[in-house]
Amino acid sequence: MKTSTQTHNKDNVVDLFTGKPYSSLRDTRFIRLAPELDGLEMLYSNEASPDKLFSLRVLCWGLRANGEVVGLVPWLDDIVACPEIKDPLNGQWEGYYDSGIDEVFYDAPIHKIVELETAAEYYEYQCESPSDVIQEIPDTIGTHAVLSDNGFQSLTLTEVVSWRLHFDGMLCGMLADEKKVESTPVLPGDDCLYPAQSREAFRYFFQHQIANKIKAEDPEALAAISILVEES
């Protein structure tokens, strides 16, 4: 049986290089977001087109409780860290890309790391519930949510207004309930917003280029939807 002293000593074991307790290093929840405002992108590849690289705009940079900073993108039915993306065609992360200087890089930009660490230190929240909202940022990349309650026989595409970060690290894409809109434009924090992931009809997130192709019934976009339906 472990004594309290033994447990305390175990918690005090620290990483030699970071000086942080191992328990803290295992805490991967996000605690702070910084919007990406300079157009940096994520590069990825998949097995269907092995000789090509594809890109998506990074939505924001996220600071984890363990100190790691990664780019985040809306990906299928969630928002995920760029290095962790997966898809039905075995898509994988290939790095970040700055089109302004035509440079590929693999770590978060230092100015975003400084911004996140400084903000996290300044806004140190004490919350009573894991579901408490600690931050909300606007969607700046034209993300749309795809909704369907009839097996993809028809689709509804709705713009994502913002993204809410909860104390437990959960991220939710916020949509406007048109019946509750009292003034426009609808801004982050508006009472008419609800989490896309809370609706049974929610299926996927897409950036605006793909969403517009779906609206226009582009054959390639519809074929991609069919693949996702088959895999789900």
Backbone torsions as a table, in degrees:
resi	resn	phi	psi	omega
1	MET	NA	130.5	-178.8
2	LYS	-77.9	137.7	173.3
3	THR	-86.8	165.4	179.3
4	SER	-63.3	-32.6	179.6
5	THR	-66.1	-41.8	179.0
6	GLN	-63.3	-43.7	179.2
7	THR	-62.6	-43.2	180.0
8	HIS	-61.0	-42.8	-179.7
9	ASN	-64.5	-38.8	179.1
10	LYS	-63.7	-39.6	179.1
11	ASP	-67.0	-21.9	-177.9
12	ASN	-88.9	3.2	175.4
13	VAL	-69.3	126.9	-174.8
14	VAL	-119.9	156.4	174.9
15	ASP	-72.8	134.9	-174.5
16	LEU	-62.0	-35.7	-173.2
17	PHE	-89.7	-38.8	-176.7
18	THR	-93.5	-23.6	-176.8
19	GLY	76.7	6.9	-178.3
20	LYS	-96.4	147.4	175.6
21	PRO	-59.8	145.8	179.4
22	TYR	-60.9	-32.8	178.6
23	SER	-62.1	-36.3	178.4
24	SER	-71.0	-36.8	-179.0
25	LEU	-65.7	-23.1	179.5
26	ARG	-85.5	-7.7	-177.3
27	ASP	-84.8	101.3	-174.4
28	THR	-100.7	9.3	179.4
29	ARG	-68.4	150.2	179.1
30	PHE	-83.4	137.8	-177.8
31	ILE	-120.4	-11.1	179.6
32	ARG	-160.9	144.1	179.6
33	LEU	-121.1	149.9	173.4
34	ALA	-134.2	116.4	-178.9
35	PRO	-58.1	144.4	174.0
36	GLU	-89.9	115.6	-172.4
37	LEU	-115.2	4.4	-177.8
38	ASP	-113.1	11.8	174.2
39	GLY	77.6	18.3	177.3
40	LEU	-65.4	149.5	-172.8
41	GLU	-124.8	163.2	170.8
42	MET	-104.4	135.6	174.6
43	LEU	-101.9	139.8	175.8
44	TYR	-147.4	163.5	178.7
45	SER	-132.3	166.7	172.9
46	ASN	-147.3	166.7	-174.3
47	GLU	-67.9	-25.8	-177.6
48	ALA	-68.3	-29.3	-179.9
49	SER	-133.8	73.0	-172.5
50	PRO	-64.0	-18.5	-177.9
51	ASP	-98.1	7.7	-176.7
52	LYS	-120.7	153.6	169.1
53	LEU	-116.4	139.6	178.8
54	PHE	-113.9	159.3	-178.4
55	SER	-134.2	149.0	172.0
56	LEU	-134.1	142.8	176.8
57	ARG	-70.1	137.2	175.9
58	VAL	-72.1	130.1	178.5
59	LEU	-74.7	-47.8	-176.3
60	CYS	-163.4	174.9	174.7
61	TRP	-113.2	137.4	-176.3
62	GLY	-119.0	135.3	175.7
63	LEU	-97.6	122.5	176.5
64	ARG	-85.4	161.4	178.9
65	ALA	-62.2	-23.9	179.4
66	ASN	-85.7	3.2	176.3
67	GLY	96.4	-8.4	-179.7
68	GLU	-73.7	142.1	176.1
69	VAL	-120.4	127.2	-179.0
70	VAL	-137.4	156.4	172.9
71	GLY	-76.9	150.2	179.8
72	LEU	-124.3	140.4	176.5
73	VAL	-136.0	145.3	168.5
74	PRO	-65.6	127.3	-173.2
75	TRP	-142.9	113.4	-175.8
76	LEU	55.0	-116.8	-174.4
77	ASP	-102.8	23.4	-177.0
78	ASP	-153.0	177.6	168.4
79	ILE	-114.1	127.0	-169.0
80	VAL	-131.8	158.9	173.4
81	ALA	-68.3	133.7	-175.6
82	CYS	-51.6	-45.4	-178.5
83	PRO	-65.8	-8.7	-174.3
84	GLU	-109.2	10.8	-175.4
85	ILE	-66.9	146.5	173.5
86	LYS	-145.8	149.9	176.4
87	ASP	-148.7	174.1	-177.5
88	PRO	-60.6	-20.8	179.8
89	LEU	-101.2	23.2	-180.0
90	ASN	58.1	46.1	176.7
91	GLY	-66.1	145.5	177.8
92	GLN	-142.7	149.7	-179.5
93	TRP	-67.1	139.4	179.3
94	GLU	-122.4	-0.8	178.7
95	GLY	131.1	179.6	173.8
96	TYR	-100.9	158.7	-175.6
97	TYR	-139.5	131.4	174.5
98	ASP	-108.3	102.5	-176.5
99	SER	-69.0	-23.3	-179.4
100	GLY	-63.5	-34.5	179.8
101	ILE	-119.6	8.1	178.1
102	ASP	53.4	55.2	-176.0
103	GLU	-128.7	135.4	174.2
104	VAL	-100.5	136.4	178.5
105	PHE	-142.6	166.6	-169.0
106	TYR	-124.9	-7.2	177.7
107	ASP	-120.5	154.0	178.9
108	ALA	-58.4	143.7	178.3
109	PRO	-60.0	142.4	-175.7
110	ILE	-61.3	-33.9	-178.5
111	HIS	-68.3	-28.8	176.5
112	LYS	-76.1	-35.8	176.8
113	ILE	-61.9	-46.3	179.5
114	VAL	-62.5	-44.1	179.7
115	GLU	-59.1	-46.0	-177.4
116	LEU	-68.2	-45.7	-178.6
117	GLU	-64.4	-40.0	179.4
118	THR	-65.8	-44.8	-179.6
119	ALA	-65.8	-40.5	-179.1
120	ALA	-63.9	-35.6	178.5
121	GLU	-70.9	-36.6	-178.6
122	TYR	-73.8	-46.6	-179.0
123	TYR	-98.0	75.6	-179.5
124	GLU	-94.2	99.1	-172.2
125	TYR	-83.3	144.2	169.4
126	GLN	-116.1	111.5	-173.4
127	CYS	-114.7	150.6	-179.8
128	GLU	-90.8	-23.5	-175.9
129	SER	-132.8	144.1	177.1
130	PRO	-60.0	-24.0	-177.1
131	SER	-88.3	-2.0	178.9
132	ASP	-59.7	136.9	178.7
133	VAL	-82.4	125.1	179.8
134	ILE	-108.0	-13.2	178.9
135	GLN	-163.2	149.2	174.2
136	GLU	-142.3	126.7	-179.4
137	ILE	-120.1	148.3	177.9
138	PRO	-71.6	151.3	172.1
139	ASP	-80.2	123.2	-175.8
140	THR	-112.4	7.2	-175.9
141	ILE	-120.9	11.9	175.5
142	GLY	73.4	33.9	179.6
143	THR	-66.5	138.9	174.4
144	HIS	-120.9	146.8	172.6
145	ALA	-99.8	137.7	176.6
146	VAL	-99.6	123.4	180.0
147	LEU	-116.6	139.3	175.7
148	SER	-157.5	127.3	178.9
149	ASP	-115.1	15.6	-179.0
150	ASN	-134.5	37.7	176.2
151	GLY	68.2	34.1	177.8
152	PHE	69.4	15.5	173.9
153	GLN	-67.9	-29.3	172.6
154	SER	-143.2	150.6	-177.1
155	LEU	-125.0	145.7	170.9
156	THR	-119.8	128.0	178.2
157	LEU	-109.5	125.7	-176.6
158	THR	-126.4	134.2	-179.6
159	GLU	-67.8	137.7	173.5
160	VAL	-82.7	123.6	-178.1
161	VAL	-81.6	-42.2	-173.6
162	SER	-157.9	176.1	177.1
163	TRP	-129.5	127.8	-179.4
164	ARG	-105.3	132.4	176.0
165	LEU	-103.6	124.7	179.5
166	HIS	-98.0	162.4	-175.9
167	PHE	-58.7	-30.4	179.5
168	ASP	-83.0	3.8	178.3
169	GLY	93.6	-4.9	179.9
170	MET	-69.9	139.7	177.5
171	LEU	-115.1	131.3	-177.8
172	CYS	-125.5	132.9	172.5
173	GLY	-81.2	125.7	-172.8
174	MET	-100.4	128.0	178.8
175	LEU	-112.2	155.4	179.9
176	ALA	-92.2	128.8	171.5
177	ASP	-83.2	107.6	-173.9
178	GLU	-57.6	-28.1	-179.0
179	LYS	-72.9	-17.1	-177.1
180	LYS	-108.4	1.2	-179.6
181	VAL	-70.8	123.5	179.7
182	GLU	-107.6	-23.8	178.2
183	SER	-151.8	154.9	179.8
184	THR	-125.6	154.6	-2.0
185	PRO	-71.8	156.1	176.0
186	VAL	-77.4	125.0	-175.7
187	LEU	-113.5	160.8	175.8
188	PRO	-52.6	138.1	179.9
189	GLY	92.7	-7.3	-179.0
190	ASP	-63.0	145.2	-179.0
191	ASP	-66.3	-16.2	-177.6
192	CYS	-84.4	-2.9	-175.8
193	LEU	-84.1	146.3	175.9
194	TYR	-142.1	153.7	-178.4
195	PRO	-71.9	129.1	177.8
196	ALA	-56.5	-40.3	-175.9
197	GLN	-68.0	-10.2	179.7
198	SER	-84.8	-10.6	-177.9
199	ARG	-96.2	132.9	179.7
200	GLU	-62.1	-28.2	-177.9
201	ALA	-78.8	-9.7	-178.9
202	PHE	-65.9	136.7	-179.0
203	ARG	-121.4	-60.5	-173.3
204	TYR	-146.0	163.0	167.3
205	PHE	-106.7	138.6	173.9
206	PHE	-135.2	144.3	172.2
207	GLN	-72.9	164.8	-165.3
208	HIS	-62.5	-30.1	-179.9
209	GLN	-60.5	-46.3	179.7
210	ILE	-71.0	-40.9	179.5
211	ALA	-58.5	-42.4	179.5
212	ASN	-66.6	-34.6	177.0
213	LYS	-67.4	-38.0	177.6
214	ILE	-64.8	-42.4	178.5
215	LYS	-60.7	-35.9	-179.3
216	ALA	-85.1	4.2	-179.4
217	GLU	57.1	41.5	176.7
218	ASP	-63.4	130.0	-176.3
219	PRO	-56.9	-41.7	-178.6
220	GLU	-66.7	-40.5	179.5
221	ALA	-66.1	-41.7	179.2
222	LEU	-67.1	-34.3	176.8
223	ALA	-65.4	-38.8	177.6
224	ALA	-63.5	-40.9	176.2
225	ILE	-60.4	-41.2	180.0
226	SER	-60.6	-39.8	178.7
227	ILE	-62.7	-43.8	179.4
228	LEU	-63.1	-39.0	179.0
229	VAL	-63.6	-42.4	-179.6
230	GLU	-65.4	-33.2	-177.8
231	GLU	-82.6	-18.8	-176.4
232	SER	-80.8	NA	NA
